[in-house]
Amino acid sequence: MRDRIQHLTAALTKTEADVPTLLLHGDDDQIVPIANSARSAVTLVEHVTLKVYPGLSHGMCTVNADTVNADLLDFIKS
């Protein structure tokens, strides 16, 4: 367990990667609330875009695939 915590801590430290990063999050996610995840994650990565989907839940990539996929394609093309 200690190894997992150390690995997670290392993964959550600010990265120096110089690549565009897209974070997607539904603001109605009851499993991983946005305040506990995406809002913190944007501070750890440079060149990050946070796309918040009003009213969408944890399953947005499946339930709202058309919307999410369109945004992913736009990000990749940009």
C-alpha positions as CSV (number, residue, x, y, z in Angstrom):
1,M,0.0,0.0,0.0
2,R,2.8,2.4,0.8
3,D,4.3,1.9,-2.7
4,R,0.9,2.8,-4.2
5,I,0.7,6.0,-2.2
6,Q,4.2,7.0,-3.1
7,H,3.5,6.3,-6.8
8,L,0.3,8.4,-6.6
9,T,2.1,11.2,-4.8
10,A,4.8,11.3,-7.5
11,A,2.2,11.2,-10.2
12,L,0.4,14.2,-8.7
13,T,3.4,16.5,-8.5
14,K,3.7,19.3,-11.0
15,T,4.8,17.9,-14.3
16,E,7.2,19.7,-16.7
17,A,5.8,18.1,-19.8
18,D,5.4,20.6,-22.5
19,V,2.4,19.1,-24.3
20,P,-1.2,20.4,-24.5
21,T,-3.4,18.6,-22.0
22,L,-7.2,18.4,-22.0
23,L,-9.1,17.6,-18.8
24,L,-12.8,16.8,-19.2
25,H,-15.2,16.7,-16.2
26,G,-18.9,16.8,-15.6
27,D,-19.9,19.2,-12.9
28,D,-22.6,16.7,-11.6
29,D,-20.1,13.8,-11.1
30,Q,-21.2,12.3,-7.8
31,I,-18.4,9.6,-7.8
32,V,-15.4,11.9,-8.3
33,P,-16.6,15.5,-7.5
34,I,-15.0,18.2,-9.6
35,A,-13.7,20.1,-6.5
36,N,-11.7,17.0,-5.5
37,S,-10.2,16.2,-8.8
38,A,-10.2,18.4,-11.9
39,R,-10.0,21.7,-10.1
40,S,-6.9,20.5,-8.3
41,A,-5.4,18.7,-11.3
42,V,-5.3,21.9,-13.5
43,T,-2.7,23.3,-11.0
44,L,-0.4,20.4,-11.6
45,V,0.0,20.5,-15.4
46,E,1.1,23.3,-17.6
47,H,-0.6,23.9,-21.0
48,V,-3.9,22.5,-19.6
49,T,-7.4,23.1,-20.8
50,L,-10.2,22.2,-18.4
51,K,-13.5,21.6,-20.1
52,V,-16.4,21.4,-17.6
53,Y,-19.7,20.0,-18.8
54,P,-22.7,21.5,-16.9
55,G,-25.1,18.8,-15.6
56,L,-23.0,15.9,-16.8
57,S,-22.1,12.9,-14.6
58,H,-19.3,10.5,-14.1
59,G,-20.5,8.4,-17.1
60,M,-20.4,11.3,-19.5
61,C,-17.9,9.7,-21.9
62,T,-20.4,6.9,-22.5
63,V,-23.8,8.6,-21.9
64,N,-22.8,11.8,-23.7
65,A,-20.3,10.3,-26.2
66,D,-21.3,12.6,-29.1
67,T,-20.6,15.7,-27.1
68,V,-17.4,14.5,-25.5
69,N,-16.0,13.0,-28.7
70,A,-16.7,16.2,-30.7
71,D,-14.7,18.2,-28.1
72,L,-11.9,15.6,-28.1
73,L,-11.6,15.9,-31.9
74,D,-11.6,19.7,-31.8
75,F,-8.8,19.6,-29.2
76,I,-6.7,17.2,-31.3
77,K,-7.2,19.3,-34.4
78,S,-6.2,22.5,-32.6
